[in-house]
Amino acid sequence: AEMIDDVIDDVHRRDRTGSYSWRTMHGTLLTWTARVERLSNKTRFFLVGVALAGVVAFDVATGPDLAVSFAYSLCTMAAAWAISRRSGLAVAGLSSVAAFVVHVTERGEEDWLVLVLNSVLRGVSFVLLALLTSAVRRTFTDLVDTTRLDEMTGALSRRGFLDELAEARRRAMQRNTPLGVVYLDLDGLKEVNDTEGHAAGDALIRQFVDGVARHLRSSD
């Protein structure tokens, strides 16, 4: 554990030239996104459904004097980010219909035109929010892949290795299980680069990474 702490601290010391606020925000968002992705789709649907039902109940309880469109928006964003764009659009539609029904129930048949127009505008805003959230999610995923994966081999980069190491250490401490770190050195790489060129050296590295990946377990 002490050796792993030293590795993490050493990488953190060398990373302090970057923006601390950006790294903190990026790391927090990455951590929570990873935790959500470990949940099954059924669990995610259930949680979003419970949240939406809670918002509807709150909307009914508070009456027409308090607007809760922001809460409906949060449900839409959660579905689009944590599940899929299609799910976000579905929740956007359900939120719009639910808000319309609640408002009709509260206000009766008066101002039908205003109620319909408000519902349409609200629905359009929810749909746009779902599409925007989904686009940001895809951009974030691409950014994570760029920063966490080595472009040549597809293996974890130094940043990705540090994130995985910190998460593995957290799980090991939580479960009180041992954790080991294995270092592998590729002998003769310099000679290959010098005699056959860097393209051959890169091919050797990719072959080595592919061979190791085939023999790793999902828990490694």
C-alpha positions as CSV (number, residue, x, y, z in Angstrom):
1,A,0.0,0.0,0.0
2,E,2.8,2.4,0.9
3,M,4.5,1.7,-2.5
4,I,1.3,2.4,-4.4
5,D,0.8,5.6,-2.4
6,D,4.3,6.6,-3.4
7,V,3.5,6.0,-7.1
8,I,0.3,8.0,-6.9
9,D,2.0,10.9,-5.1
10,D,4.9,10.9,-7.5
11,V,2.6,11.2,-10.5
12,H,0.6,13.9,-8.8
13,R,3.8,15.9,-8.1
14,R,4.8,15.8,-11.7
15,D,1.2,16.7,-12.8
16,R,1.0,19.9,-10.8
17,T,2.0,22.1,-13.7
18,G,-1.5,21.8,-15.1
19,S,-4.7,23.4,-14.0
20,Y,-5.7,22.1,-10.6
21,S,-9.3,23.2,-10.9
22,W,-9.7,21.5,-14.3
23,R,-8.1,18.3,-13.1
24,T,-10.3,18.3,-10.0
25,M,-13.5,18.9,-12.0
26,H,-12.5,16.3,-14.6
27,G,-11.5,13.7,-12.0
28,T,-14.8,14.2,-10.1
29,L,-16.9,13.9,-13.2
30,L,-15.0,10.9,-14.4
31,T,-15.3,9.2,-11.0
32,W,-19.1,9.6,-10.8
33,T,-19.5,8.7,-14.4
34,A,-17.5,5.5,-13.8
35,R,-19.7,4.7,-10.8
36,V,-22.9,5.1,-12.8
37,E,-21.6,3.0,-15.6
38,R,-21.0,0.1,-13.2
39,L,-24.8,0.1,-12.6
40,S,-27.0,-2.0,-14.8
41,N,-29.3,-0.3,-17.3
42,K,-32.3,-1.6,-15.3
43,T,-30.9,0.1,-12.2
44,R,-30.3,3.3,-14.1
45,F,-33.8,3.3,-15.5
46,F,-35.2,2.6,-12.1
47,L,-33.3,5.5,-10.5
48,V,-34.3,7.9,-13.2
49,G,-37.9,6.7,-12.9
50,V,-38.0,7.2,-9.2
51,A,-36.5,10.6,-9.5
52,L,-39.1,11.6,-12.1
53,A,-42.0,10.2,-10.0
54,G,-40.6,12.2,-7.1
55,V,-40.6,15.4,-9.2
56,V,-44.2,14.8,-10.3
57,A,-45.3,14.2,-6.7
58,F,-43.5,17.4,-5.6
59,D,-45.1,19.3,-8.5
60,V,-48.5,18.1,-7.4
61,A,-47.9,18.9,-3.7
62,T,-46.6,22.4,-4.3
63,G,-49.3,23.5,-6.7
64,P,-49.1,26.1,-9.5
65,D,-47.4,28.7,-7.4
66,L,-44.0,27.0,-7.6
67,A,-42.4,26.1,-11.0
68,V,-40.4,22.9,-10.9
69,S,-39.3,22.8,-14.6
70,F,-35.7,22.8,-13.4
71,A,-36.3,19.5,-11.6
72,Y,-37.8,18.0,-14.7
73,S,-34.7,19.2,-16.6
74,L,-32.4,17.4,-14.1
75,C,-34.2,14.1,-14.8
76,T,-33.9,14.6,-18.5
77,M,-30.2,15.4,-18.2
78,A,-29.6,12.4,-15.9
79,A,-31.2,10.0,-18.4
80,A,-29.4,11.5,-21.4
81,W,-26.0,11.3,-19.6
82,A,-26.3,8.1,-17.7
83,I,-28.3,5.9,-20.1
84,S,-28.6,7.2,-23.7
85,R,-29.8,10.0,-25.9
86,R,-33.0,8.0,-26.7
87,S,-33.6,7.6,-23.0
88,G,-33.1,11.3,-22.5
89,L,-35.6,12.1,-25.2
90,A,-38.1,9.7,-23.7
91,V,-37.8,11.3,-20.3
92,A,-38.1,14.7,-21.9
93,G,-41.4,13.7,-23.4
94,L,-42.6,12.1,-20.2
95,S,-41.6,15.2,-18.2
96,S,-43.5,17.5,-20.7
97,V,-46.6,15.3,-20.5
98,A,-46.5,15.0,-16.8
99,A,-46.0,18.7,-16.3
100,F,-48.9,19.4,-18.6
101,V,-51.3,17.0,-16.9
102,V,-50.4,18.4,-13.5
103,H,-51.0,22.0,-14.6
104,V,-54.3,21.1,-16.3
105,T,-55.4,19.3,-13.1
106,E,-54.5,22.3,-11.0
107,R,-56.0,25.0,-13.2
108,G,-58.9,23.2,-14.8
109,E,-60.1,24.2,-18.2
110,E,-59.1,27.9,-18.1
111,D,-56.4,29.3,-20.3
112,W,-56.2,26.2,-22.5
113,L,-54.2,28.0,-25.2
114,V,-51.7,29.2,-22.7
115,L,-51.3,25.8,-21.1
116,V,-50.8,24.1,-24.5
117,L,-48.3,26.7,-25.6
118,N,-46.4,26.5,-22.3
119,S,-46.3,22.7,-22.6
120,V,-45.0,22.8,-26.2
121,L,-42.3,25.3,-25.3
122,R,-41.4,23.3,-22.2
123,G,-41.2,20.1,-24.2
124,V,-39.0,21.7,-26.8
125,S,-36.6,23.0,-24.1
126,F,-36.5,19.5,-22.6
127,V,-35.7,17.9,-25.9
128,L,-33.0,20.4,-26.7
129,L,-31.5,19.8,-23.2
130,A,-31.5,16.1,-23.8
131,L,-29.8,16.5,-27.1
132,L,-27.2,18.9,-25.7
133,T,-26.5,16.7,-22.7
134,S,-26.0,13.6,-25.0
135,A,-23.6,15.6,-27.2
136,V,-21.6,16.7,-24.2
137,R,-21.5,13.1,-22.9
138,R,-20.1,11.9,-26.2
139,T,-17.5,14.7,-26.2
140,F,-16.6,13.8,-22.6
141,T,-16.2,10.1,-23.5
142,D,-13.9,11.0,-26.5
143,L,-11.9,13.3,-24.2
144,V,-11.5,10.6,-21.6
145,D,-10.4,8.0,-24.2
146,T,-7.9,10.5,-25.5
147,T,-6.4,11.3,-22.1
148,R,-6.6,7.7,-20.6
149,L,-5.6,5.6,-23.6
150,D,-2.3,5.5,-25.5
151,E,-3.0,6.3,-29.1
152,M,-0.5,3.8,-30.5
153,T,-1.4,0.7,-28.5
154,G,-4.8,1.4,-27.0
155,A,-3.4,0.5,-23.6
156,L,-3.8,2.8,-20.6
157,S,-1.7,6.0,-20.6
158,R,0.1,7.2,-17.5
159,R,-3.0,9.3,-16.6
160,G,-5.3,6.3,-17.1
161,F,-3.0,4.0,-15.2
162,L,-3.0,6.4,-12.2
163,D,-6.8,6.6,-12.2
164,E,-7.1,2.8,-12.3
165,L,-4.4,2.4,-9.7
166,A,-6.2,4.8,-7.3
167,E,-9.5,3.0,-7.9
168,A,-8.0,-0.4,-7.4
169,R,-6.4,0.8,-4.1
170,R,-9.7,2.1,-2.9
171,R,-11.4,-1.2,-3.6
172,A,-8.6,-3.2,-1.9
173,M,-8.8,-1.1,1.2
174,Q,-12.6,-1.2,1.3
175,R,-12.6,-5.0,0.9
176,N,-9.4,-5.6,3.0
177,T,-7.8,-7.6,0.2
178,P,-4.2,-7.6,-1.0
179,L,-3.2,-5.5,-4.1
180,G,-0.2,-6.1,-6.2
181,V,1.5,-4.0,-8.9
182,V,3.5,-5.9,-11.6
183,Y,6.2,-4.1,-13.7
184,L,7.1,-5.6,-17.1
185,D,10.2,-4.5,-19.0
186,L,10.5,-5.2,-22.7
187,D,14.2,-6.2,-23.3
188,G,15.9,-5.5,-26.5
189,L,13.5,-2.7,-27.7
190,K,16.3,-0.2,-28.2
191,E,18.2,-2.6,-30.4
192,V,15.1,-3.2,-32.5
193,N,14.7,0.6,-32.9
194,D,18.3,1.1,-33.8
195,T,18.6,-1.7,-36.3
196,E,15.1,-2.0,-37.8
197,G,13.7,1.4,-37.2
198,H,11.1,2.9,-34.9
199,A,8.2,1.5,-37.0
200,A,9.4,-2.0,-36.1
201,G,9.8,-1.0,-32.5
202,D,6.3,0.3,-32.4
203,A,5.0,-2.9,-34.0
204,L,6.8,-4.9,-31.3
205,I,5.3,-2.8,-28.5
206,R,1.8,-3.3,-30.0
207,Q,2.3,-7.0,-30.3
208,F,3.5,-7.1,-26.7
209,V,0.5,-5.2,-25.4
210,D,-1.9,-7.4,-27.4
211,G,-0.3,-10.5,-26.0
212,V,-0.5,-9.3,-22.4
213,A,-4.1,-8.1,-22.9
214,R,-5.2,-11.5,-24.1
215,H,-4.0,-13.1,-20.8
216,L,-5.4,-10.5,-18.4
217,R,-8.6,-11.1,-16.4
218,S,-11.3,-8.5,-16.2
219,S,-10.3,-7.9,-12.5
220,D,-6.6,-7.3,-13.4
